[in-house]
Amino acid sequence: MDEKLVVTILKSLELEDWSNILFVIVVFIFIVYILLRWLQNNQSRLDKIQKVMVSSQPLTTSNSLVFDKAKAKEIRLKDMIIKQRINAKRARESRRELLKNKEMLRNIKEELYKKKKDEKLVEELKQREILLRNRQQEYEKWKKRIVIENSGQDTEDEDLNSELLSLSNFINLIKTKKVIQLDDLSSNFNINIDDTINRIQELEKQNLLDGIFTDSGKYIYITETEWQDLTKALESKGIIEKSSSLVSICNEVINIDKYTTQNMDK
């Protein structure tokens, strides 16, 4: 019954009705096409955004690594300053104790002079004097094992930031000069040559400096990039037969003459 009804309806349709139906179908197909195009464009935009986000991730990671490395250097530098402060404080306390012991020795001598007739008392005081002298000798032995900067000067506790600034100036001077005389460096910071060398070696252990000492009493600061460039240059040259060739390669990579000229101009 339904099929007959449908056939009857279709037969009753005129040309204009068929035109309207065809128009509706075309419009429907066009709308579907537009929607598909719109979805494709949005998908391509999303893909581009994802690519940009993925490409920016390594840069963010690189910045984070640089920050973490700088933070680690600062922490190592502060730890080094704190250790130096502790050693200096212990030295001052021992120095005060030594002065106190000397005062006690002087008092003992006065007691011996006043009460020398009393042999028992004199013997007791002598034992005390020997004990104090032994303590003083132990202190002298202990003092030789501790490196104290600016020995012989009574200094108060300095602020940690001030010491950090002093050590930073020490590092910055070496990096700025590139090639520096150890005598000049020690005189600038009022420390002897041995303490200057020890300080540089300690900073090298902390990865805060890197370089080489020369036989002429100089220190040459070398950056990590220069070490890498020097390695590449030596690998590209192959076997080097003459020391002069090695020196020439090092001068090309590190460019010591340039920094020497700049320092002379200054």
CYANA upper distance limits for C-alpha pairs under 8 A (distance plus 0.5 A):
  1 MET  CA      5 LEU  CA      6.77
  2 ASP  CA      6 VAL  CA      6.70
  3 GLU  CA      7 VAL  CA      6.66
  4 LYS  CA      8 THR  CA      6.52
  5 LEU  CA      9 ILE  CA      6.65
  6 VAL  CA     10 LEU  CA      6.66
  7 VAL  CA     11 LYS  CA      6.66
  8 THR  CA     12 SER  CA      6.68
  9 ILE  CA     13 LEU  CA      6.98
 13 LEU  CA     17 ASP  CA      6.39
 13 LEU  CA     18 TRP  CA      7.40
 14 GLU  CA     18 TRP  CA      6.97
 15 LEU  CA     19 SER  CA      6.75
 16 GLU  CA     20 ASN  CA      6.83
 17 ASP  CA     21 ILE  CA      6.80
 18 TRP  CA     22 LEU  CA      6.65
 19 SER  CA     23 PHE  CA      6.62
 20 ASN  CA     24 VAL  CA      6.73
 21 ILE  CA     25 ILE  CA      6.84
 22 LEU  CA     26 VAL  CA      6.74
 23 PHE  CA     27 VAL  CA      6.65
 24 VAL  CA     28 PHE  CA      6.61
 25 ILE  CA     29 ILE  CA      6.73
 26 VAL  CA     30 PHE  CA      6.66
 27 VAL  CA     31 ILE  CA      6.67
 28 PHE  CA     32 VAL  CA      6.77
 29 ILE  CA     33 TYR  CA      6.68
 30 PHE  CA     34 ILE  CA      6.72
 31 ILE  CA     35 LEU  CA      6.75
 32 VAL  CA     36 LEU  CA      6.75
 33 TYR  CA     37 ARG  CA      6.77
 34 ILE  CA     38 TRP  CA      6.69
 35 LEU  CA     39 LEU  CA      6.72
 36 LEU  CA     40 GLN  CA      6.73
 37 ARG  CA     41 ASN  CA      6.74
 38 TRP  CA     42 ASN  CA      6.80
 39 LEU  CA     43 GLN  CA      6.65
 40 GLN  CA     44 SER  CA      6.74
 41 ASN  CA     45 ARG  CA      6.77
 42 ASN  CA     46 LEU  CA      6.69
 43 GLN  CA     47 ASP  CA      6.73
 44 SER  CA     48 LYS  CA      6.77
 45 ARG  CA     49 ILE  CA      6.73
 46 LEU  CA     50 GLN  CA      6.68
 47 ASP  CA     51 LYS  CA      6.71
 48 LYS  CA     52 VAL  CA      6.73
 49 ILE  CA     53 MET  CA      6.68
 50 GLN  CA     54 VAL  CA      6.57
 51 LYS  CA     55 SER  CA      6.54
 52 VAL  CA     56 SER  CA      6.62
 53 MET  CA     57 GLN  CA      6.90
 54 VAL  CA     58 PRO  CA      8.25
 55 SER  CA     59 LEU  CA      8.11
 56 SER  CA     60 THR  CA      6.84
 57 GLN  CA     61 THR  CA      6.65
 58 PRO  CA     62 SER  CA      6.51
 59 LEU  CA     63 ASN  CA      6.75
 60 THR  CA     64 SER  CA      6.70
 61 THR  CA     65 LEU  CA      6.72
 62 SER  CA     66 VAL  CA      6.81
 63 ASN  CA     67 PHE  CA      6.74
 64 SER  CA     68 ASP  CA      6.63
 65 LEU  CA     69 LYS  CA      6.57
 66 VAL  CA     70 ALA  CA      6.75
 67 PHE  CA     71 LYS  CA      6.60
 68 ASP  CA     72 ALA  CA      6.57
 69 LYS  CA     73 LYS  CA      6.79
 70 ALA  CA     74 GLU  CA      6.76
 71 LYS  CA     75 ILE  CA      6.72
 72 ALA  CA     76 ARG  CA      6.72
 73 LYS  CA     77 LEU  CA      6.60
 73 LYS  CA    206 GLN  CA      8.20
 73 LYS  CA    207 ASN  CA      8.19
 73 LYS  CA    208 LEU  CA      7.32
 74 GLU  CA     78 LYS  CA      6.68
 75 ILE  CA     79 ASP  CA      6.67
 76 ARG  CA     80 MET  CA      6.72
 76 ARG  CA    206 GLN  CA      7.17
 77 LEU  CA     81 ILE  CA      6.85
 77 LEU  CA    164 LEU  CA      7.95
 77 LEU  CA    206 GLN  CA      8.33
 78 LYS  CA     82 ILE  CA      6.64
 78 LYS  CA    164 LEU  CA      7.39
 79 ASP  CA     83 LYS  CA      6.74
 80 MET  CA     84 GLN  CA      6.84
 81 ILE  CA     85 ARG  CA      6.69
 81 ILE  CA    160 LEU  CA      7.75
 81 ILE  CA    163 GLU  CA      7.29
 81 ILE  CA    164 LEU  CA      7.15
 82 ILE  CA     86 ILE  CA      6.72
 82 ILE  CA    160 LEU  CA      8.09
 83 LYS  CA     87 ASN  CA      6.78
 84 GLN  CA     88 ALA  CA      6.60
 85 ARG  CA     89 LYS  CA      6.51
 85 ARG  CA    157 ASP  CA      8.34
 86 ILE  CA     90 ARG  CA      6.67
 87 ASN  CA     91 ALA  CA      6.66
 87 ASN  CA    146 ILE  CA      7.81
 87 ASN  CA    147 VAL  CA      8.42
 87 ASN  CA    148 ILE  CA      7.74
 88 ALA  CA     92 ARG  CA      6.75
 88 ALA  CA    148 ILE  CA      6.76
 88 ALA  CA    149 GLU  CA      8.43
 89 LYS  CA     93 GLU  CA      6.73
 89 LYS  CA    157 ASP  CA      8.14
 90 ARG  CA     94 SER  CA      6.65
 91 ALA  CA     95 ARG  CA      6.55
 91 ALA  CA    143 LYS  CA      7.95
 91 ALA  CA    148 ILE  CA      8.07
 92 ARG  CA     96 ARG  CA      6.69
 92 ARG  CA    154 ASP  CA      8.18
 93 GLU  CA     97 GLU  CA      6.75
 94 SER  CA     98 LEU  CA      6.60
 94 SER  CA    139 TYR  CA      7.86
 95 ARG  CA     99 LEU  CA      6.80
 96 ARG  CA    100 LYS  CA      6.67
 97 GLU  CA    101 ASN  CA      6.61
 98 LEU  CA    102 LYS  CA      6.69
 98 LEU  CA    136 GLN  CA      7.13
 98 LEU  CA    139 TYR  CA      8.32
 99 LEU  CA    103 GLU  CA      6.72
100 LYS  CA    104 MET  CA      6.75
101 ASN  CA    105 LEU  CA      6.64
101 ASN  CA    132 LEU  CA      7.08
101 ASN  CA    136 GLN  CA      8.12
102 LYS  CA    106 ARG  CA      6.72
103 GLU  CA    107 ASN  CA      6.79
104 MET  CA    108 ILE  CA      6.59
105 LEU  CA    109 LYS  CA      6.69
105 LEU  CA    129 GLU  CA      6.85
105 LEU  CA    132 LEU  CA      7.88
106 ARG  CA    110 GLU  CA      6.84
107 ASN  CA    111 GLU  CA      6.70
108 ILE  CA    112 LEU  CA      6.62
108 ILE  CA    125 LEU  CA      7.06
108 ILE  CA    129 GLU  CA      7.56
109 LYS  CA    113 TYR  CA      6.65
110 GLU  CA    114 LYS  CA      6.70
111 GLU  CA    115 LYS  CA      6.37
111 GLU  CA    116 LYS  CA      8.38
111 GLU  CA    125 LEU  CA      8.50
112 LEU  CA    116 LYS  CA      5.69
112 LEU  CA    122 VAL  CA      6.49
112 LEU  CA    125 LEU  CA      7.52
115 LYS  CA    121 LEU  CA      7.91
115 LYS  CA    122 VAL  CA      7.56
116 LYS  CA    121 LEU  CA      8.35
116 LYS  CA    122 VAL  CA      6.42
117 LYS  CA    122 VAL  CA      8.34
118 ASP  CA    122 VAL  CA      6.62
119 GLU  CA    123 GLU  CA      6.58
120 LYS  CA    124 GLU  CA      6.85
121 LEU  CA    125 LEU  CA      6.66
122 VAL  CA    126 LYS  CA      6.62
123 GLU  CA    127 GLN  CA      6.84
124 GLU  CA    128 ARG  CA      6.90
125 LEU  CA    129 GLU  CA      6.64
126 LYS  CA    130 ILE  CA      6.68
127 GLN  CA    131 LEU  CA      6.69
128 ARG  CA    132 LEU  CA      6.73
129 GLU  CA    133 ARG  CA      6.65
130 ILE  CA    134 ASN  CA      6.65
131 LEU  CA    135 ARG  CA      6.82
132 LEU  CA    136 GLN  CA      6.70
133 ARG  CA    137 GLN  CA      6.69
134 ASN  CA    138 GLU  CA      6.67
135 ARG  CA    139 TYR  CA      6.68
136 GLN  CA    140 GLU  CA      6.79
137 GLN  CA    141 LYS  CA      6.82
138 GLU  CA    142 TRP  CA      6.63
139 TYR  CA    143 LYS  CA      6.44
140 GLU  CA    144 LYS  CA      7.03
141 LYS  CA    145 ARG  CA      7.61
142 TRP  CA    146 ILE  CA      7.56
147 VAL  CA    195 ASP  CA      8.41
149 GLU  CA    191 ILE  CA      7.24
149 GLU  CA    195 ASP  CA      7.92
150 ASN  CA    190 ASN  CA      7.75
150 ASN  CA    191 ILE  CA      6.90
158 GLU  CA    162 SER  CA      7.32
158 GLU  CA    163 GLU  CA      7.48
159 ASP  CA    163 GLU  CA      7.08
160 LEU  CA    164 LEU  CA      6.57
161 ASN  CA    165 LEU  CA      6.58
162 SER  CA    166 SER  CA      6.79
163 GLU  CA    167 LEU  CA      6.77
164 LEU  CA    168 SER  CA      6.56
165 LEU  CA    169 ASN  CA      6.59
166 SER  CA    170 PHE  CA      6.82
167 LEU  CA    171 ILE  CA      6.86
168 SER  CA    172 ASN  CA      6.52
169 ASN  CA    173 LEU  CA      6.45
170 PHE  CA    174 ILE  CA      7.09
170 PHE  CA    189 PHE  CA      8.30
171 ILE  CA    175 LYS  CA      6.81
171 ILE  CA    208 LEU  CA      8.43
171 ILE  CA    209 LEU  CA      7.86
172 ASN  CA    176 THR  CA      6.43
173 LEU  CA    177 LYS  CA      6.53
174 ILE  CA    178 LYS  CA      6.31
174 ILE  CA    179 VAL  CA      7.84
174 ILE  CA    180 ILE  CA      7.19
174 ILE  CA    221 TYR  CA      7.21
175 LYS  CA    221 TYR  CA      6.71
177 LYS  CA    259 TYR  CA      7.38
177 LYS  CA    260 THR  CA      8.44
177 LYS  CA    263 ASN  CA      7.02
178 LYS  CA    220 ILE  CA      6.24
178 LYS  CA    221 TYR  CA      5.56
178 LYS  CA    222 ILE  CA      8.09
178 LYS  CA    256 ILE  CA      8.19
178 LYS  CA    259 TYR  CA      6.86
179 VAL  CA    218 LYS  CA      7.25
179 VAL  CA    219 TYR  CA      6.32
179 VAL  CA    220 ILE  CA      5.08
179 VAL  CA    221 TYR  CA      6.97
179 VAL  CA    256 ILE  CA      7.85
179 VAL  CA    259 TYR  CA      7.69
179 VAL  CA    260 THR  CA      7.41
180 ILE  CA    184 ASP  CA      7.81
180 ILE  CA    185 LEU  CA      7.59
180 ILE  CA    218 LYS  CA      6.05
180 ILE  CA    219 TYR  CA      6.03
180 ILE  CA    220 ILE  CA      7.22
181 GLN  CA    185 LEU  CA      6.84
181 GLN  CA    217 GLY  CA      6.61
181 GLN  CA    218 LYS  CA      4.95
181 GLN  CA    219 TYR  CA      6.99
182 LEU  CA    186 SER  CA      6.56
182 LEU  CA    193 ILE  CA      7.16
182 LEU  CA    196 THR  CA      7.77
182 LEU  CA    197 ILE  CA      8.37
182 LEU  CA    217 GLY  CA      6.43
182 LEU  CA    218 LYS  CA      6.02
182 LEU  CA    219 TYR  CA      7.18
183 ASP  CA    187 SER  CA      6.70
183 ASP  CA    193 ILE  CA      7.12
183 ASP  CA    217 GLY  CA      8.20
184 ASP  CA    188 ASN  CA      6.66
185 LEU  CA    189 PHE  CA      7.15
185 LEU  CA    196 THR  CA      7.94
186 SER  CA    190 ASN  CA      6.32
186 SER  CA    191 ILE  CA      5.54
186 SER  CA    192 ASN  CA      6.15
186 SER  CA    193 ILE  CA      6.36
186 SER  CA    196 THR  CA      6.34
187 SER  CA    191 ILE  CA      6.95
187 SER  CA    192 ASN  CA      8.07
191 ILE  CA    195 ASP  CA      6.80
191 ILE  CA    196 THR  CA      7.09
192 ASN  CA    196 THR  CA      6.76
193 ILE  CA    197 ILE  CA      6.73
194 ASP  CA    198 ASN  CA      6.63
195 ASP  CA    199 ARG  CA      6.49
196 THR  CA    200 ILE  CA      6.81
197 ILE  CA    201 GLN  CA      6.68
198 ASN  CA    202 GLU  CA      6.60
199 ARG  CA    203 LEU  CA      6.71
200 ILE  CA    204 GLU  CA      6.68
200 ILE  CA    209 LEU  CA      7.82
201 GLN  CA    205 LYS  CA      6.82
202 GLU  CA    206 GLN  CA      6.94
203 LEU  CA    207 ASN  CA      6.80
203 LEU  CA    208 LEU  CA      5.74
203 LEU  CA    209 LEU  CA      6.12
204 GLU  CA    208 LEU  CA      6.25
204 GLU  CA    209 LEU  CA      5.25
204 GLU  CA    210 ASP  CA      5.99
209 LEU  CA    221 TYR  CA      7.85
210 ASP  CA    221 TYR  CA      6.51
210 ASP  CA    222 ILE  CA      6.25
210 ASP  CA    223 THR  CA      7.24
210 ASP  CA    224 GLU  CA      8.41
211 GLY  CA    219 TYR  CA      7.49
211 GLY  CA    220 ILE  CA      5.90
211 GLY  CA    221 TYR  CA      4.87
211 GLY  CA    222 ILE  CA      5.27
211 GLY  CA    223 THR  CA      8.19
212 ILE  CA    219 TYR  CA      6.30
212 ILE  CA    220 ILE  CA      5.89
212 ILE  CA    221 TYR  CA      7.35
212 ILE  CA    222 ILE  CA      8.24
213 PHE  CA    217 GLY  CA      7.51
213 PHE  CA    218 LYS  CA      6.32
213 PHE  CA    219 TYR  CA      5.09
213 PHE  CA    220 ILE  CA      6.98
214 THR  CA    218 LYS  CA      5.73
214 THR  CA    219 TYR  CA      6.74
214 THR  CA    220 ILE  CA      8.18
222 ILE  CA    226 GLU  CA      6.73
222 ILE  CA    227 TRP  CA      7.40
222 ILE  CA    254 ILE  CA      7.85
223 THR  CA    227 TRP  CA      6.93
224 GLU  CA    228 GLN  CA      6.86
225 THR  CA    229 ASP  CA      6.64
226 GLU  CA    230 LEU  CA      6.43
226 GLU  CA    253 VAL  CA      6.95
226 GLU  CA    254 ILE  CA      6.64
227 TRP  CA    231 THR  CA      6.69
228 GLN  CA    232 LYS  CA      6.79
229 ASP  CA    233 ALA  CA      6.59
229 ASP  CA    253 VAL  CA      7.04
230 LEU  CA    234 LEU  CA      6.66
230 LEU  CA    249 ILE  CA      8.12
230 LEU  CA    250 CYS  CA      7.20
230 LEU  CA    253 VAL  CA      6.51
230 LEU  CA    254 ILE  CA      8.48
231 THR  CA    235 GLU  CA      6.65
232 LYS  CA    236 SER  CA      6.62
233 ALA  CA    237 LYS  CA      6.77
233 ALA  CA    249 ILE  CA      7.72
233 ALA  CA    253 VAL  CA      8.49
234 LEU  CA    238 GLY  CA      6.83
234 LEU  CA    249 ILE  CA      8.16
240 ILE  CA    245 SER  CA      7.33
240 ILE  CA    246 LEU  CA      7.36
241 GLU  CA    245 SER  CA      8.12
242 LYS  CA    246 LEU  CA      7.35
243 SER  CA    247 VAL  CA      6.78
244 SER  CA    248 SER  CA      6.62
245 SER  CA    249 ILE  CA      6.77
246 LEU  CA    250 CYS  CA      6.77
247 VAL  CA    251 ASN  CA      6.66
248 SER  CA    252 GLU  CA      6.73
249 ILE  CA    253 VAL  CA      6.84
250 CYS  CA    254 ILE  CA      6.39
250 CYS  CA    255 ASN  CA      8.15
251 ASN  CA    255 ASN  CA      5.39
251 ASN  CA    256 ILE  CA      6.46
251 ASN  CA    257 ASP  CA      8.07
255 ASN  CA    259 TYR  CA      7.68
256 ILE  CA    260 THR  CA      6.67
257 ASP  CA    261 THR  CA      6.61
258 LYS  CA    262 GLN  CA      6.86
259 TYR  CA    263 ASN  CA      6.65
260 THR  CA    264 MET  CA      6.78
261 THR  CA    265 ASP  CA      6.75
262 GLN  CA    266 LYS  CA      6.82
